[in-house]
Amino acid sequence: MREIHGNRLRRTSKAGSMALAVGFVLWNGVVPQKAASDSYDSARTNADRQAKEWIARGIPGLSLTVAVKGKIVYSQGFGYADLEERVPVWPTTKFRIGSISKPLTATALVQLVEAGKLDLDSPVQNYVPSFPDKGGVITTRMLAGHLAGIRHYQGDEFNIQKHYANVLDGVKIFKNDPLVSPPGTKFNYSSYGYNLLGAVVESAIRDHIRLMISSAKRSIVATLRARPPVLFVPYFSVSAGVASHQGAAMVPSTPRSCHFR
């Protein structure tokens, strides 16, 4: 038994001892007309008090950040990331983002819909052909609203530590299970439903990027035919596969290439 900020935490096994709680306190109120440092001190004091309250409830560790009018004024780690090895939490400690993935996925979804690259009311199989027919049409709109009848976690699935190389590998966990209700008839909160939604978004983005690249290539070829070949032609490659609960992004790798992952 060790003390953490005056509170005792049980020693847990190494496999289950990683701290999974992250706290964010945003100070959005009107800052009084006094020295900025005084306002920041008040925010820091409130954050420290809140963190200690969470530790007192038995949370192994957390990282907490305070922002005042969009500026980070305080960032601190509390408790342990690994109770068995007594590894402390630092402000830079990485945590699972959990259900924060849902609004990120929804944002990508809306952007694709606005761009005309994804149909909310088409069957999900149009984007994820490997997902089996469930006897009723499941649409992207239903997935986004937790109306598709996809089940949620069962047993200890919430604690799965396995890394999945891509979204579709994660979908295998539940894709052959029966629905908990007919599609579109009942609200059933489902993280797995959003895993499937992530696969839909990934597929739509991948197809969109391929069309962009194809269009760019056609444009380049047309330009080269019309002018002497003195243009710099960038090289593009597309690689599919985004790990579950991680979204999708365009990230540069070298000056002459751009990988989608």
Stockholm file with secondary structure:
# STOCKHOLM 1.0

chainA/1-261         MREIHGNRLRRTSKAGSMALAVGFVLWNGVVPQKAASDSYDSARTNADRQAKEWIARGIPGLSLTVAVKGKIVYSQGFGYADLEERVPVWPTTKFRIGSISKPLTATALVQLVEAGKLDLDSPVQNYVPSFPDKGGVITTRMLAGHLAGIRHYQGDEFNIQKHYANVLDGVKIFKNDPLVSPPGTKFNYSSYGYNLLGAVVESAIRDHIRLMISSAKRSIVATLRARPPVLFVPYFSVSAGVASHQGAAMVPSTPRSCHFR
#=GR chainA/1-261 SS CEEETTEEECCCCGGGCBCCCCEEEEECSCCCSSCHHHHHHHHHHHHHHHHHHHHHTTCCEEEEEEEETTEEEEEEEEEEEETTTTEECCTTCCCCCGGGHHHHHHHHHHHHHHTTCCCTTSBGGGTCTTSCCCSSCCBHHHHHTTCSCCCCCCTTGGGCCCCCSSHHHHHTTTTTSCCSSCTTSSCCCCHHHHHHHHHHHHHHHHHHHHHHHHHHHHHHHHHHHHSCSCSCCCCCCCCCCCCTTCCCCEEEEETTEEEEC
#=GC SS_cons         CEEETTEEECCCCGGGCBCCCCEEEEECSCCCSSCHHHHHHHHHHHHHHHHHHHHHTTCCEEEEEEEETTEEEEEEEEEEEETTTTEECCTTCCCCCGGGHHHHHHHHHHHHHHTTCCCTTSBGGGTCTTSCCCSSCCBHHHHHTTCSCCCCCCTTGGGCCCCCSSHHHHHTTTTTSCCSSCTTSSCCCCHHHHHHHHHHHHHHHHHHHHHHHHHHHHHHHHHHHHSCSCSCCCCCCCCCCCCTTCCCCEEEEETTEEEEC
//
